[in-house]
């Protein structure tokens, strides 16, 4: 379902949009929607990668070895 966001666009002297003003209630709703989408998205992306990397050494040892090569 799409909801109309009541906004005012602030422009500069060249009529270029610079800012948007919306009500606090609408902003809180946007934040709530964005936050709820983030949590599930990260988990799903991680699930896609499960079992893909097959390491022949411990991850921490690999990290230490790679970092020691930078010096």
Legacy VTK file of the C-alpha trace (Angstrom):
# vtk DataFile Version 3.0
C-alpha trace
ASCII
DATASET POLYDATA
POINTS 71 float
0.000 0.000 0.000
1.395 3.389 -0.940
0.832 6.368 1.253
1.163 9.986 0.184
3.867 11.879 2.039
2.888 15.485 2.530
6.095 17.383 1.908
7.350 20.855 1.153
10.394 21.150 -1.076
12.721 24.032 -0.286
14.597 25.418 -3.291
17.555 27.774 -3.558
17.711 30.977 -5.594
18.304 28.921 -8.760
15.172 26.901 -8.085
17.267 23.816 -7.300
15.707 21.559 -4.632
17.819 21.697 -1.469
15.686 20.371 1.407
12.438 18.601 2.126
10.169 19.387 5.049
7.752 16.737 6.314
5.744 16.389 9.510
7.282 14.609 12.507
4.574 11.952 12.421
5.333 11.086 8.808
9.078 11.079 9.524
8.596 8.662 12.431
6.565 6.377 10.177
9.314 6.451 7.525
11.950 5.617 10.149
9.841 2.741 11.482
9.420 1.284 7.997
13.111 1.638 7.172
14.210 0.109 10.475
11.906 -2.885 10.146
13.220 -3.517 6.627
16.867 -3.431 7.698
16.647 -6.156 10.307
15.157 -8.773 8.023
17.262 -7.786 5.056
20.585 -8.411 6.796
19.535 -11.848 8.000
18.272 -12.881 4.581
21.469 -11.749 2.856
23.539 -13.759 5.334
21.430 -16.854 4.729
22.179 -16.596 0.992
25.902 -16.905 1.750
25.675 -19.760 4.242
27.949 -22.634 3.297
29.520 -20.893 0.298
32.953 -20.200 1.788
34.966 -23.342 2.488
37.985 -22.331 4.523
41.032 -24.513 4.948
42.191 -22.616 8.029
40.678 -20.848 11.005
39.254 -17.423 10.055
41.206 -15.604 12.782
44.489 -17.184 11.685
43.736 -16.276 8.074
43.045 -12.674 9.106
46.292 -12.465 11.077
48.289 -13.926 8.198
46.771 -11.515 5.676
47.383 -8.510 7.916
50.985 -9.532 8.552
51.572 -9.402 4.784
50.621 -5.704 4.773
53.578 -4.755 6.970
LINES 1 72
71 0 1 2 3 4 5 6 7 8 9 10 11 12 13 14 15 16 17 18 19 20 21 22 23 24 25 26 27 28 29 30 31 32 33 34 35 36 37 38 39 40 41 42 43 44 45 46 47 48 49 50 51 52 53 54 55 56 57 58 59 60 61 62 63 64 65 66 67 68 69 70
